[in-house]
Amino acid sequence: MHSGTRQTDMANRVIVAGAGPVGLAAAVALADRGVPVLVLEKRGRLTAASKASTFHPSTLEILDALGVIAPVLAAGQRIDRIQYRTDAAGIIAEYDLGLLANETRYPFRLHLEQSRVTPLLLDRLAEHDHAEIRFGAEVVDAVNEDGGVTAVVAGPAGSETVRGLYLIAADGARSAIRDRLGIAFDGSAYSTKVLRLMTDMDLEAWLPGLAPVTYVFNGEKSISLLRMPDCWRIIIRLPVSVPDEEALKPEWMLARLREVLPMAERLPPLINTDIYSASKRVAARYRDGGVFLAGDSVHVTNTRGGMNMNCGLHDAWYLAGAMAEAIQTGDLNALDAYAEERHRIATDFLIPRTDRSVGDATTWLETVRMRAADPEATRAFLVEGAMLDIAPRPFGAGATSREAMQ
Ligand SMILES: Cc1cc2nc3c(=O)[nH]c(=O)nc-3n(C[C@H](O)[C@H](O)[C@H](O)COP(=O)(O)OP(=O)(O)OC[C@H]3O[C@@H](n4cnc5c(N)ncnc54)[C@H](O)[C@@H]3O)c2cc1C
């Protein structure tokens, strides 16, 4: 513990480190259940960075339970079809998310920047007198002691310690708390990175009948096209060996685009471009005493299928329900189960699922085509893609069940 630090005591509250989507969702879910929460965020404000954009049906159920579904639906782009094309044959398969109508109240995906959702969660949190958020407050250590957790917090005014009954480490992939607790985060980097081109051109001009999520293949080359509320995202995968400066040159981008979309005579008008790399890692443990980890602090993977943030929001929902139950009834069962079950979800489902379309395109396309001819196989595939089978259910207030695991 740092010497000369101030100490604030509030023994029955939950401390949440990190005001990303996972930390805020957990905080709202706890506060809605009457549990006092203190959110500590190291930045001066919520990040506006463009990151995840896909909210799956299972997550829309959770956003509904968190009281933000109306503004999310109003702002987002509804996605009801997923299309697969080849340069040579045109549309080879199209899956209708309406096949999920018996599984969920939200049989569609929603595309919306995660940075449009976090302010809505922050507003919800502000509705509670027993919820507090501090920006510019970096958790640099978390210590289990005396039946609670003490967090060491560094801020502009110096350092202080704060006490809580539990601490949720939702402090992202580079989690300082995970590292301080000595929890391994093993895995490996992917051999490709992602180049994203954002354009406000209507891509139907190139591909009439385009669905709002479309994968286009030409041999082993492929491009993903994602419709956002105000633009299209064009996703191109490139070897990590290509330097970013090279990949961001207009002639390089156009050449890659034309490998799959030969009708593109020039680059579309670009409103943004970026490059990111990815790795797959799962933390060795989701818990250390009263410290529970959730979201990117315990799992990261590639962005195919857009599952990682969704999985983190599922963690948050499960954990908040379990924690509220433990605090209010003394029943620790769901809390004990959290660490084990969510770890298993990440290793047995999240990582294999986000990896399954990585690899041989010809085999993958053949599977896509055969599945399209079989509505039951298509429905089962969409259930998995929507993460409905691995989400904590049911979604009613206070509920965290192990139904999905049974
Ligand atoms: C370019 C890109 C595209 C992506 N696309 C997708 C997608 O399509 N679908 C998908 O599901 N996922 C996607 N992801 C992943 C998704 O963005 C993450 O899974 C998601 O942000 C995880 O949320 P989180 O709250 O766990 O962590 P973060 O969003 O990283 O939030 C962590 C928060 O904790 C704060 N913090 C960090 N350290 C501390 C500390 N010591 N003390 C206090 N606060 C701290 C940070 O400032 C931050 O606000 C993408 C990621 C990137 C980078």
The ligand as an ORCA input file, in Angstrom:
! r2SCAN-3c Opt
* xyz 0 1
  C     -10.657     -1.705    -33.817
  C     -11.466     -2.628    -32.977
  C     -12.602     -3.202    -33.515
  C     -13.374     -4.066    -32.743
  N     -14.515     -4.619    -33.282
  C     -15.271     -5.454    -32.537
  C     -16.513     -5.975    -33.009
  O     -16.914     -5.730    -34.162
  N     -17.255     -6.769    -32.184
  C     -16.854     -7.063    -30.910
  O     -17.601     -7.762    -30.184
  N     -15.695     -6.577    -30.407
  C     -14.904     -5.779    -31.180
  N     -13.776     -5.237    -30.671
  C     -13.426     -5.511    -29.280
  C     -14.205     -4.577    -28.347
  O     -13.946     -3.235    -28.688
  C     -13.792     -4.883    -26.909
  O     -14.108     -6.251    -26.688
  C     -14.531     -4.004    -25.887
  O     -14.132     -2.662    -25.944
  C     -14.235     -4.534    -24.482
  O     -14.850     -3.732    -23.526
  P     -14.215     -3.598    -22.072
  O     -15.137     -2.689    -21.345
  O     -13.913     -4.941    -21.531
  O     -12.773     -2.936    -22.291
  P     -12.415     -1.492    -22.870
  O     -13.410     -1.068    -23.884
  O     -10.989     -1.572    -23.263
  O     -12.583     -0.539    -21.630
  C     -11.671     -0.552    -20.557
  C     -11.776      0.775    -19.825
  O     -10.977      0.706    -18.668
  C     -10.190      1.880    -18.569
  N      -8.994      1.507    -17.813
  C      -7.919      0.824    -18.234
  N      -7.071      0.599    -17.239
  C      -7.620      1.169    -16.137
  C      -7.225      1.255    -14.783
  N      -6.078      0.706    -14.361
  N      -8.025      1.898    -13.908
  C      -9.198      2.459    -14.335
  N      -9.613      2.412    -15.604
  C      -8.848      1.749    -16.501
  C      -9.923      2.275    -20.009
  O      -9.585      3.644    -20.122
  C     -11.264      1.948    -20.645
  O     -12.177      3.020    -20.561
  C     -12.986     -4.367    -31.413
  C     -11.831     -3.783    -30.877
  C     -11.077     -2.925    -31.645
  C      -9.845     -2.306    -31.047
*
